Amino acid sequence: MVTRAERTTFGEWWWTIDRWLLFSFVALMVSGFLFGLAAYPPVANKLGLPTFHFVNRQAAFLLMAGAIMVGTSFLNPRQVRRLALVLFIGGLAMVILTLFHGAEVKGARRWLNLPGFSLQPSEILKPAFVVMAAWAFSERQSRQDMPSLTIAMLILPLAVVPLIRQPDLGQTILISAVWCGLFFLAGLHILWVIGLAGLGVSGLFLAYRFLPHVTDRIDRFLNKGNGDTFQTDMALESFLSGGWFGRGPGEGTVKRSLPDSHTDFLFSVIGEEFGAITCILVVLVFGFIVVRGMMRARANADPFCRMAGAGLIMLFGLQSFINMAVNLNLVPPKGMTLPFLSYGGSSLLSVALSSGFLLALTRKRPKSALTDRMPAHRAAPPGAMPQPAGG
């Protein structure tokens, strides 16, 4: 039992962490492993691997993810910024490296083959990018002598251009949307927001016009007669087959024919085997995390913590929405995992890092700790008397 009187590092962490968010993340991790017990074995058998190949690997990834999430949550805001800077530089370098030495899968170079592990660098880049963009936008409010807006403007193309070259339109759209959300929260002029919206629409049109795989996916979404829609058709059939209460764990049949049922389409497997009610509960957990995270970010007095917290929860919420919307055929198909539930080492570690950053930035801290970020010319000198109201 940890009491408030304990002044240990763990005691202070336990009483300052948002335990609702922490327990929600843990609940998703445990649920993802349980859902995986039903989804992973058929995929392993189909690929000629041992039955529990993906189960064992996911268990190892979950242990690593839990350690990363909890360990990161001990950091203070300054340490979060420094770690994000290191990860941003390293992640960006690895994304560029994939353009020359990455493994080509379905015409895209997004992976680096490491001993015993394939790494998708864009997953490491995402949370670091959000924290760095939030830092740049927040500095605009506290340091007028710093070209923070210029830095924020440069960060986006620096990250997006290599992703487009891979190509990885899904991750590009995701981090661009979060960046635009931060831009809006920074309180910049509405004309800037309108201009950015126009650039976004133009970018999507150019992608549709000049990237064949994007053209194909959008055309198939708008008109099923334009190509193969097997994945989305099977995903919808999974939900219809499961009904309200599901066919039971391990009793699903559609998952045996559904490609990527352990990654991008795990939500469909949940629908078939556990039913629509379980799917609704999963959606409610994700919704609770988004609402709770936004409330904690909004209540934070530190501009950086407020911006970074909002950006990280936007990243989490948008990725979750896109994955579930693809499964329900509400948006064109795009390879994007469901946070903490889908199989994948890179994705799981990335989400754990994002969650750890969010927990660290939303911890309760005394107001005096906020003065660490104030410029010297704004901080009150030692021993100075407080000014009376209106003085």
C-alpha positions in Angstrom: 0.0 0.0 0.0 1.5 3.4 -1.1 0.5 6.3 1.1 0.6 10.0 0.3 3.1 10.5 3.1 5.8 8.4 1.2 8.4 10.6 -0.5 9.8 7.9 -2.6 10.0 8.2 -6.4 7.4 5.6 -6.9 5.1 7.1 -4.2 5.2 10.5 -5.9 4.7 8.9 -9.3 1.7 6.9 -8.1 -0.1 9.9 -6.5 0.6 12.3 -9.4 -0.1 10.0 -12.4 -3.6 9.9 -14.0 -4.6 6.4 -12.9 -7.7 6.4 -15.1 -5.6 6.8 -18.2 -3.0 4.3 -16.9 -5.6 1.6 -16.2 -7.3 2.3 -19.5 -4.1 1.7 -21.4 -3.4 -1.5 -19.4 -6.9 -2.7 -20.1 -6.4 -2.3 -23.8 -3.0 -4.1 -23.6 -4.6 -7.1 -21.8 -7.6 -7.1 -24.1 -5.4 -7.0 -27.1 -3.5 -10.1 -26.0 -6.8 -12.0 -25.3 -8.3 -11.0 -28.7 -5.0 -12.1 -30.2 -5.3 -15.6 -28.8 -8.2 -15.9 -31.2 -6.8 -14.0 -34.2 -3.1 -15.0 -34.3 -3.1 -18.8 -34.6 -5.0 -19.1 -37.9 -2.6 -16.6 -39.5 0.4 -18.5 -38.2 -0.9 -21.8 -39.5 -1.6 -20.2 -42.9 2.0 -19.0 -43.1 3.4 -22.3 -42.1 4.6 -21.0 -38.7 4.2 -22.6 -35.2 0.6 -22.1 -34.0 1.6 -19.6 -31.2 4.3 -17.8 -33.1 2.5 -14.5 -33.1 1.1 -15.0 -29.6 4.6 -15.5 -28.2 6.0 -12.5 -30.0 3.2 -10.2 -29.1 3.6 -11.2 -25.4 7.2 -10.2 -25.6 6.3 -6.9 -27.3 3.7 -6.2 -24.7 6.2 -6.6 -21.9 8.6 -4.2 -23.6 5.7 -1.8 -24.3 4.6 -1.8 -20.7 8.1 -1.1 -19.5 8.5 1.8 -22.0 5.1 3.3 -21.1 5.7 3.2 -17.3 9.4 4.2 -17.6 8.6 7.2 -19.8 5.8 8.3 -17.5 8.4 9.1 -14.8 9.9 11.8 -17.0 9.4 15.5 -16.4 8.4 17.8 -19.3 12.0 18.9 -19.9 13.1 15.3 -20.2 10.2 14.5 -22.5 11.4 17.2 -24.8 14.9 16.0 -24.8 14.0 12.4 -25.5 11.6 13.5 -28.2 14.3 15.5 -29.9 16.7 12.4 -29.9 13.9 10.2 -31.2 12.9 12.7 -33.9 16.4 12.9 -35.2 17.0 9.2 -35.0 13.6 8.3 -36.5 13.9 10.8 -39.3 17.4 9.4 -40.2 16.0 5.9 -40.2 13.0 6.9 -42.4 15.4 8.4 -44.9 17.5 5.2 -44.7 14.5 3.1 -45.7 14.5 5.0 -49.1 17.8 3.4 -49.9 18.1 0.2 -47.9 14.5 -0.6 -46.8 12.8 -3.8 -47.5 10.3 -3.4 -50.4 6.8 -4.6 -49.6 4.0 -4.1 -52.1 5.9 -1.4 -53.8 6.8 0.7 -50.7 10.0 0.9 -48.6 8.9 1.4 -45.0 10.8 -1.3 -43.1 14.3 -1.8 -41.9 15.3 -5.5 -41.4 17.2 -5.8 -38.1 18.5 -9.1 -36.5 15.3 -10.9 -35.5 13.1 -7.9 -35.9 11.7 -5.6 -38.6 11.4 -2.0 -37.6 9.1 0.6 -39.2 10.9 3.9 -38.4 7.8 6.1 -39.1 6.2 4.6 -36.0 9.1 6.0 -33.9 9.0 9.3 -35.7 5.3 9.9 -35.0 5.2 10.6 -31.2 8.5 12.5 -31.3 7.2 14.7 -34.2 4.1 15.6 -32.2 6.1 16.6 -29.1 8.5 18.7 -31.1 5.7 20.4 -33.0 3.9 21.1 -29.8 7.1 22.5 -28.3 7.6 24.9 -31.2 4.0 26.1 -31.1 4.0 26.6 -27.3 7.3 28.6 -27.4 5.5 31.1 -29.5 3.4 32.0 -26.4 6.3 32.3 -24.0 9.3 33.5 -26.0 8.7 36.2 -28.5 12.5 36.4 -29.4 12.5 32.8 -30.8 11.4 32.0 -34.4 9.2 29.3 -33.1 6.6 29.6 -35.8 9.3 29.2 -38.5 10.5 26.1 -36.7 7.0 24.7 -36.5 6.5 25.3 -40.2 9.8 23.5 -41.1 9.2 20.5 -38.9 6.2 19.3 -41.0 7.8 19.1 -44.5 11.0 17.7 -42.8 9.0 14.7 -41.6 6.4 14.5 -44.4 8.7 14.5 -47.5 10.5 11.3 -46.7 7.2 9.6 -45.8 5.7 10.6 -49.2 8.8 9.2 -50.9 8.4 5.8 -49.3 5.4 6.2 -50.0 3.3 6.1 -46.8 0.2 8.2 -47.4 -1.5 7.0 -44.2 1.2 8.1 -41.8 1.6 11.4 -43.8 -2.1 12.2 -43.4 -2.0 11.2 -39.7 0.8 13.5 -38.6 -0.3 16.3 -41.0 -3.7 16.2 -39.4 -2.3 16.4 -35.9 0.0 19.2 -36.9 -2.9 21.2 -38.3 -4.8 20.5 -35.0 -1.9 22.0 -33.0 -1.7 24.9 -35.4 -5.4 25.6 -34.7 -4.9 25.2 -30.9 -2.0 27.7 -31.1 -4.5 30.4 -31.8 -3.1 31.5 -35.2 -5.2 33.5 -37.7 -8.1 31.8 -39.3 -6.7 32.6 -42.8 -3.8 30.4 -42.0 -6.1 27.6 -41.1 -8.1 28.1 -44.3 -4.9 28.1 -46.4 -3.7 24.9 -44.7 -7.0 23.2 -45.4 -6.7 24.2 -49.1 -3.1 22.8 -49.2 -4.4 19.5 -47.6 -7.1 19.1 -50.2 -4.7 19.9 -53.0 -2.2 17.3 -51.6 -4.9 14.6 -51.5 -5.9 15.4 -55.1 -2.3 15.3 -56.3 -1.8 11.9 -54.4 -5.0 10.6 -56.2 -3.7 11.9 -59.5 -0.1 10.7 -59.5 0.1 7.8 -57.0 -1.4 4.7 -58.6 -2.0 2.7 -55.4 -3.9 5.7 -53.9 -6.0 6.1 -57.1 -6.8 2.4 -57.0 -7.9 2.4 -53.3 -10.1 5.5 -53.6 -11.7 4.2 -56.9 -12.4 0.8 -55.3 -14.0 2.6 -52.3 -16.2 4.8 -54.4 -17.2 2.1 -56.8 -16.7 -1.6 -56.0 -16.8 -2.5 -59.7 -13.5 -0.7 -60.2 -11.4 -3.5 -58.6 -10.9 -6.1 -55.9 -12.7 -5.3 -52.7 -12.1 -8.7 -51.1 -10.6 -7.4 -47.8 -13.4 -4.9 -47.0 -16.1 -7.3 -48.1 -14.7 -10.0 -45.8 -14.4 -7.5 -42.9 -18.1 -6.5 -43.2 -19.0 -10.2 -43.4 -17.2 -10.7 -40.1 -19.4 -8.2 -38.3 -22.6 -9.7 -39.9 -21.5 -13.2 -39.0 -20.8 -12.3 -35.4 -24.1 -10.5 -34.7 -24.6 -8.9 -31.3 -22.9 -11.5 -29.1 -20.4 -13.2 -31.5 -19.8 -16.8 -32.5 -17.5 -17.4 -29.5 -13.7 -17.2 -29.0 -11.9 -19.3 -31.7 -15.2 -20.1 -33.5 -14.8 -17.5 -36.2 -14.5 -18.7 -39.8 -14.2 -15.5 -41.9 -10.9 -14.6 -40.2 -9.3 -17.6 -42.0 -9.8 -16.0 -45.3 -9.3 -12.3 -44.2 -5.8 -11.0 -45.1 -4.1 -9.0 -42.3 -6.7 -10.3 -39.7 -4.1 -10.0 -37.0 -3.1 -6.4 -37.8 -5.2 -4.0 -39.8 -8.4 -6.0 -39.5 -8.3 -7.3 -35.9 -11.4 -5.2 -35.2 -13.3 -7.4 -37.7 -12.2 -10.5 -35.9 -13.4 -9.0 -32.6 -16.8 -8.4 -34.3 -17.1 -12.0 -35.5 -16.0 -13.8 -32.4 -17.0 -11.5 -29.6 -19.9 -9.6 -31.2 -21.1 -6.1 -31.8 -21.5 -5.4 -28.0 -17.8 -6.1 -27.4 -16.9 -3.8 -30.3 -19.0 -1.0 -28.8 -17.2 -1.5 -25.5 -13.9 -1.3 -27.2 -15.0 2.0 -28.9 -16.1 3.3 -25.6 -12.7 2.6 -24.0 -11.0 4.5 -26.8 -13.5 7.3 -26.6 -12.9 7.6 -22.8 -9.2 7.8 -23.3 -9.6 10.6 -25.9 -12.0 12.6 -23.7 -10.0 12.1 -20.5 -6.7 12.9 -22.2 -8.2 16.1 -23.7 -9.6 17.2 -20.4 -6.3 16.7 -18.6 -4.4 18.5 -21.3 -6.8 21.4 -21.3 -6.5 21.8 -17.5 -2.7 21.9 -17.6 -1.2 25.4 -16.9 2.0 24.7 -18.8 1.6 25.7 -22.5 4.0 23.0 -23.7 2.3 20.2 -21.6 -1.1 21.5 -22.8 -0.2 21.5 -26.5 1.8 18.2 -26.4 -0.9 16.4 -24.4 -3.5 17.5 -26.9 -1.4 16.5 -29.8 -0.6 13.0 -28.5 -4.2 12.3 -27.7 -5.2 13.5 -31.2 -2.6 11.1 -32.7 -4.0 8.2 -30.6 -7.6 9.0 -31.4 -7.2 9.6 -35.1 -5.2 6.4 -35.6 -7.9 4.4 -33.7 -10.7 6.0 -35.7 -9.0 5.4 -39.1 -8.5 1.7 -38.3 -12.0 1.1 -37.1 -13.5 3.1 -40.0 -11.5 1.1 -42.5 -12.9 -2.1 -40.9 -16.4 -0.8 -41.3 -15.8 0.4 -44.9 -16.4 4.0 -43.9 -13.1 5.3 -45.4 -10.8 3.9 -48.1 -8.5 1.1 -47.0 -5.2 2.1 -45.4 -2.8 0.0 -43.5 -3.0 1.4 -40.0 -3.0 -0.6 -36.7 -5.5 -0.3 -33.9 -3.5 1.0 -30.9 -2.5 -1.7 -28.3 -4.8 -4.3 -29.9 -3.3 -5.1 -33.3 -0.2 -7.3 -33.7 3.0 -5.4 -34.5 6.2 -4.6 -32.6 6.9 -1.2 -34.1 3.3 -0.1 -33.7 3.0 -1.3 -30.2 6.2 0.3 -29.0 5.2 3.5 -30.7 1.8 3.6 -29.0 3.5 2.8 -25.7 5.9 5.7 -26.1 3.1 8.1 -27.0 1.1 6.9 -24.0 4.1 7.2 -21.7 4.7 10.8 -22.9 1.0 11.6 -22.3 1.0 10.2 -18.8 4.2 12.1 -18.0 2.9 15.4 -19.3 -0.5 15.1 -17.6 0.9 14.3 -14.1 -0.1 16.7 -11.3 2.8 19.0 -10.5 3.0 22.0 -8.2 2.7 25.4 -9.9 6.2 26.3 -8.7 7.6 23.6 -11.1 6.2 25.5 -14.0 8.7 28.3 -13.5 11.5 26.0 -14.7 10.3 26.8 -18.3 9.9 30.5 -17.8 12.6 32.7 -19.5 15.0 34.5 -17.2 13.6 37.9 -18.0 10.1 36.9 -17.0 10.9 35.0 -13.8 10.7 37.0 -10.6 14.0 37.6 -8.8 14.7 35.7 -5.6 13.2 37.4 -2.6 10.9 39.8 -4.7 7.6 40.7 -3.1 4.5 39.7 -5.0 2.7 42.5 -6.7 -0.7 43.4 -5.3 -3.7 42.9 -7.5 -4.0 45.7 -10.0 -0.5 47.0 -9.1 
